[in-house]
Amino acid sequence: MAVDLKKLTNRKVKAAIEALQKGDHNAWFLLFAEEVVLYDDGNQMQFNNFFKKALGHERFTSIDKVENNGLHVYGHFHSDQWGDFKTFFKFQLNKEGKINRLDIGQDH
């Protein structure tokens, strides 16, 4: 079942979530700055390794709420490894318009 992405108002965030949903490695990695920082539940992770494993195996099952000018996305999520849970993705953009920080984690 396709997730309704109409709530996504930020172009970059929408492109990133679309790439995540499709498991599209090329589209996903092109949106991020070389020096991107990733935090998973507050723990710094290695971005490339994390998403090389996650893409194609993790996706939103619903987008429930979007905040902070479209940069914060909350919803239900499915991971082949971890199951189904509520999550958040909080994006930050650099001045060039690339995503340079992503905070993800369980939304309680």
C-alpha positions as CSV (number, residue, x, y, z in Angstrom):
1,M,0.0,0.0,0.0
2,A,1.4,3.4,-1.0
3,V,1.9,6.0,1.7
4,D,0.3,9.4,1.1
5,L,3.2,11.8,0.8
6,K,1.0,15.0,0.3
7,K,1.8,16.2,3.8
8,L,5.5,16.5,2.9
9,T,5.9,20.2,2.1
10,N,9.7,20.5,1.9
11,R,11.1,19.5,-1.6
12,K,14.2,17.8,-0.2
13,V,12.5,16.0,2.5
14,K,9.8,14.7,0.1
15,A,12.5,13.5,-2.3
16,A,14.3,11.8,0.5
17,I,11.2,10.0,1.8
18,E,10.3,9.0,-1.8
19,A,13.8,7.5,-2.2
20,L,13.5,5.7,1.1
21,Q,10.1,4.3,0.2
22,K,11.4,2.9,-3.1
23,G,14.7,1.8,-1.6
24,D,16.4,4.0,-4.3
25,H,20.1,4.2,-3.2
26,N,21.1,6.7,-5.9
27,A,18.3,9.1,-5.3
28,W,18.8,8.9,-1.5
29,F,22.5,9.5,-1.3
30,L,22.5,12.4,-3.9
31,L,20.3,14.4,-1.5
32,F,22.9,14.4,1.4
33,A,26.0,16.4,2.0
34,E,29.3,14.5,2.0
35,E,29.8,15.4,5.7
36,V,26.3,14.3,6.7
37,V,25.7,13.4,10.4
38,L,23.2,10.7,11.5
39,Y,21.8,10.2,15.0
40,D,19.7,7.2,15.8
41,D,17.9,7.6,19.1
42,G,20.6,10.1,20.1
43,N,23.6,7.9,19.1
44,Q,25.8,9.0,16.3
45,M,25.9,6.4,13.5
46,Q,27.9,6.0,10.3
47,F,25.4,7.4,7.7
48,N,26.5,5.4,4.6
49,N,26.8,2.1,6.3
50,F,23.5,2.5,8.1
51,F,21.5,3.4,5.0
52,K,23.2,0.9,2.7
53,K,21.7,-1.7,4.9
54,A,18.4,0.0,5.6
55,L,17.3,1.1,2.1
56,G,15.0,-1.4,0.6
57,H,14.3,-2.9,4.1
58,E,12.8,0.1,5.9
59,R,10.0,2.4,5.1
60,F,7.2,4.5,6.4
61,T,3.8,2.8,6.5
62,S,2.1,6.2,7.3
63,I,3.0,9.8,7.5
64,D,1.1,11.1,10.6
65,K,2.5,14.6,11.2
66,V,5.0,17.0,9.6
67,E,6.4,20.0,11.5
68,N,9.2,22.6,11.5
69,N,8.6,23.9,7.9
70,G,8.4,20.3,6.6
71,L,11.8,19.2,8.0
72,H,10.4,16.9,10.8
73,V,8.4,13.9,9.7
74,Y,6.5,11.6,12.2
75,G,4.7,8.4,11.3
76,H,4.5,4.7,11.5
77,F,7.4,2.7,10.2
78,H,8.3,-0.8,9.1
79,S,11.8,-2.4,9.4
80,D,12.4,-5.9,8.2
81,Q,14.8,-6.3,11.1
82,W,13.0,-4.4,13.9
83,G,9.3,-4.7,13.1
84,D,6.7,-1.9,13.2
85,F,6.9,1.2,15.4
86,K,6.3,4.9,15.5
87,T,9.3,7.0,14.3
88,F,10.6,10.4,13.5
89,F,13.0,11.7,10.9
90,K,14.3,15.2,11.5
91,F,16.2,16.7,8.6
92,Q,18.6,19.7,8.6
93,L,19.7,21.4,5.4
94,N,23.0,23.2,4.8
95,K,23.2,26.5,2.9
96,E,23.7,24.6,-0.4
97,G,20.4,22.8,0.1
98,K,21.9,19.4,0.9
99,I,20.8,17.4,3.9
100,N,23.7,17.6,6.4
101,R,22.0,16.1,9.5
102,L,19.4,13.5,10.0
103,D,18.0,12.5,13.4
104,I,15.9,9.4,13.5
105,G,14.4,7.5,16.4
106,Q,11.4,6.0,18.0
107,D,8.6,8.5,18.6
108,H,6.8,7.8,21.9
